């Protein structure tokens, strides 16, 4: 089913086979980045992990609506104000919390810079 972050990002959880595959990829990449001096965010995504600190549990999800990315397409300051004020209430999602969205085969991943955005409103691809 679906859920949301901060009332502005709609997402669905992902399940993989084997179930710990994405966690293993996350851990390997986080450790490698840290070993090479690249910063890695903690679970709150608000501060950097300290040297030697273990990566957090990865909560695999697919975001499918992100209000903040609409700001990149706002045509006026008035539109930006409207987009910034959009919020989903928990009740808005109740009908879809337990929906199974099906199966999709994924054959590639993109490594994205979660800080910043490109001109099209998408995260910059590294």
LINWOTA-V221050 format. One record per pair of residues at least 4 apart in sequence whose C-alpha atoms are under 8 Angstrom apart, sorted by sequence separation. I is the first residue (numbers start at 1). J is the second residue. D is the distance in whole Angstrom. If there is no record, write none. Layout:
i={I;I}
j={J;J}
d={D;D}
This chain:
i={4;5;15;16;17;20;21;22;23;24;25;26;27;28;29;30;31;32;33;34;41;42;49;66;67;68;69;70;75;76;77;78;79;80;81;82;88;89;90;93;113;117;118;4;5;16;33;34;41;42;49;74;75;88;117;118;4;5;16;33;34;41;42;49;74;117;118;3;4;33;41;42;116;117;2;3;40;41;71;115;116;2;3;39;40;71;114;2;30;39;113;114;1;2;112;113;1;71;112;113;42;43;70;71;112;113;42;43;111;112;68;110;111;67;68;110;34;67;67;31;31;30;27;26;23;23;22;22;15;13;14;13;14;72;73;13;14;72;73;12;13;72;11;12;71;11;12;70;11;12;69;10;11;69;9;10;11;9;10;9;10;8;9;8;9;8;8;8;8;7;8;6;7;7;7;4;3;2;2;3;1;2;1;2;1;2;1;1;1}
j={8;9;19;20;21;24;25;26;27;28;29;30;31;32;33;34;35;36;37;38;45;46;53;70;71;72;73;74;79;80;81;82;83;84;85;86;92;93;94;97;117;121;122;9;10;21;38;39;46;47;54;79;80;93;122;123;10;11;22;39;40;47;48;55;80;123;124;10;11;40;48;49;123;124;10;11;48;49;79;123;124;11;12;48;49;80;123;12;40;49;123;124;12;13;123;124;13;83;124;125;55;56;83;84;125;126;56;57;125;126;83;125;126;83;84;126;51;84;86;54;55;55;55;58;57;58;58;60;60;59;60;60;61;119;120;61;62;120;121;61;62;121;61;62;121;62;63;121;63;64;121;63;64;122;63;64;65;64;65;65;66;65;66;66;67;67;68;86;87;87;88;87;88;89;90;88;93;93;96;97;96;97;97;98;98;99;99;100;101}
d={7;5;6;7;7;6;6;6;6;6;6;6;6;6;6;6;6;6;6;5;5;7;6;7;7;8;8;6;6;6;6;6;6;6;6;7;6;7;7;6;8;6;6;5;7;7;5;6;7;6;8;5;8;8;6;6;5;8;7;7;7;6;6;8;6;5;5;6;6;7;4;5;7;6;7;6;5;6;8;8;7;6;6;6;6;6;6;5;6;7;6;8;6;7;6;5;7;7;6;6;7;6;7;8;4;6;7;8;6;6;7;7;6;7;7;8;7;8;7;8;7;6;6;7;7;6;8;7;8;8;5;6;5;7;8;4;7;7;7;5;6;5;6;5;8;5;7;7;4;8;5;6;6;7;7;6;7;8;5;6;6;8;4;6;6;5;7;7;6;5;6;8;5;6;8;8;7;7;6;7;6;5;4;7;4;7;4;6;7}
